[in-house]
């Protein structure tokens, strides 16, 4: 996960939002929140991973 490129910042932003909202609202996340969050993070990770693979493939074709 590269934070300099900005792609990993979305995931960190989601995690920071979870912590801040828990502190200010005073409500602990339930099991369904954790499951939904895990699915969201997994989807973001897959999307970012596929985006990285696609862009690396395009740069390899441009180099040829």
C-alpha positions as CSV (number, residue, x, y, z in Angstrom):
1,X,0.0,0.0,0.0
2,X,1.6,3.2,-1.1
3,X,0.5,6.3,0.8
4,X,2.4,8.8,-1.4
5,X,0.3,8.0,-4.5
6,X,-2.9,8.8,-2.6
7,X,-4.5,5.4,-3.2
8,X,-3.9,4.1,0.3
9,X,-5.2,7.3,1.8
10,X,-8.8,6.3,1.1
11,X,-8.4,3.2,3.3
12,X,-6.8,5.2,6.1
13,X,-9.5,7.8,5.8
14,X,-12.2,5.2,6.4
15,X,-10.4,3.8,9.4
16,X,-9.8,7.3,10.8
17,X,-13.5,8.1,10.3
18,X,-14.4,5.0,12.3
19,X,-12.3,6.0,15.2
20,X,-13.4,9.7,15.3
21,X,-17.0,8.8,14.9
22,X,-16.8,6.3,17.7
23,X,-15.1,8.8,20.0
24,X,-17.5,11.7,19.3
25,X,-20.8,9.7,19.1
26,X,-19.8,7.4,22.0
27,X,-21.3,4.3,20.3
28,X,-19.2,1.2,19.8
29,X,-19.5,-0.5,16.4
30,X,-21.6,-3.7,16.3
31,X,-20.7,-7.0,14.5
32,X,-22.7,-5.9,11.4
33,X,-20.7,-2.7,11.2
34,X,-17.4,-4.6,11.5
35,X,-18.5,-7.1,8.8
36,X,-19.6,-4.3,6.5
37,X,-16.4,-2.4,7.1
38,X,-14.3,-5.5,6.4
39,X,-16.2,-6.0,3.1
40,X,-15.7,-2.4,2.2
41,X,-12.0,-2.5,2.9
42,X,-11.6,-5.7,1.0
43,X,-13.4,-4.2,-2.0
44,X,-11.2,-1.1,-1.9
45,X,-8.1,-3.2,-1.6
46,X,-9.1,-5.3,-4.6
47,X,-10.0,-2.2,-6.7
48,X,-6.7,-0.5,-5.8
49,X,-4.8,-3.6,-6.5
50,X,-6.4,-4.1,-9.9
51,X,-5.9,-0.4,-10.7
52,X,-2.2,-0.8,-10.0
53,X,-1.9,-3.9,-12.1
54,X,-3.7,-2.3,-15.0
55,X,-1.6,0.9,-14.9
56,X,1.7,-1.2,-14.7
57,X,0.6,-3.1,-17.7
58,X,-0.1,0.1,-19.6
59,X,3.3,1.5,-18.7
60,X,5.0,-1.8,-19.9
61,X,3.2,-1.5,-23.3
62,X,4.3,2.1,-23.6
63,X,7.9,1.2,-23.0
64,X,7.8,-1.2,-25.9
